[in-house]
Amino acid sequence: MNLTDPDFCESHCPICTNARKGNALAVIVQKIEMAITFGGCPSGRARRKKYGVKPNESLPPDVKEH
């Protein structure tokens, strides 16, 4: 899987997937990453373009994955 793939952020990224599940350490790391990079890593930005949600937000129920 390509690291600029939005589906990597959605289902395989160790930081983003754990932050969305509520892991406190992952949330902190993700907030720092988003502040430094102005929107997250390349796969997080691609996820925002594809799904319309930030890397730290869950997908809306009406959005199909993959």
C-alpha positions in Angstrom: 0.0 0.0 0.0 1.3 3.4 -1.0 1.9 5.9 1.9 0.0 8.6 -0.1 -3.0 6.4 -0.4 -6.1 7.7 1.5 -7.0 4.1 2.4 -3.6 3.7 4.2 -4.7 6.5 6.6 -8.1 5.0 7.0 -7.2 1.4 7.8 -3.4 0.9 8.3 -1.8 4.0 9.7 -0.7 3.2 13.3 -1.2 6.8 14.5 -4.4 7.8 12.8 -6.3 4.5 13.3 -5.4 4.5 17.0 -6.2 8.2 17.4 -9.7 7.7 15.9 -10.2 4.8 18.4 -9.4 7.2 21.3 -5.8 6.2 22.2 -4.6 9.2 24.2 -1.0 8.9 23.1 -1.9 8.6 19.4 -4.2 11.6 19.7 -1.4 13.7 21.1 1.0 12.6 18.4 -1.6 13.1 15.7 -2.3 16.7 16.9 1.4 17.5 16.8 1.7 16.0 13.4 -1.3 17.9 12.1 0.0 21.2 13.5 3.5 20.7 12.0 2.3 19.6 8.6 -0.8 21.8 8.4 -3.2 18.9 7.9 -1.5 15.6 8.5 0.8 13.3 6.6 0.4 12.8 2.8 -2.1 9.9 3.3 -4.1 11.9 5.8 -4.4 14.8 3.3 -5.4 12.3 0.6 -8.0 10.9 2.9 -9.4 14.4 3.4 -9.6 14.9 -0.4 -11.2 11.5 -1.0 -13.6 11.3 2.0 -14.0 14.9 3.1 -12.9 14.3 6.7 -9.7 15.2 8.5 -7.4 12.4 9.6 -8.6 12.7 13.2 -12.3 12.4 12.2 -14.3 9.2 11.7 -15.9 8.6 8.4 -19.6 9.5 8.1 -21.9 6.5 8.1 -23.0 7.2 4.5 -19.4 7.0 3.1 -18.4 3.6 1.7 -14.8 2.5 2.3 -12.7 1.4 -0.6 
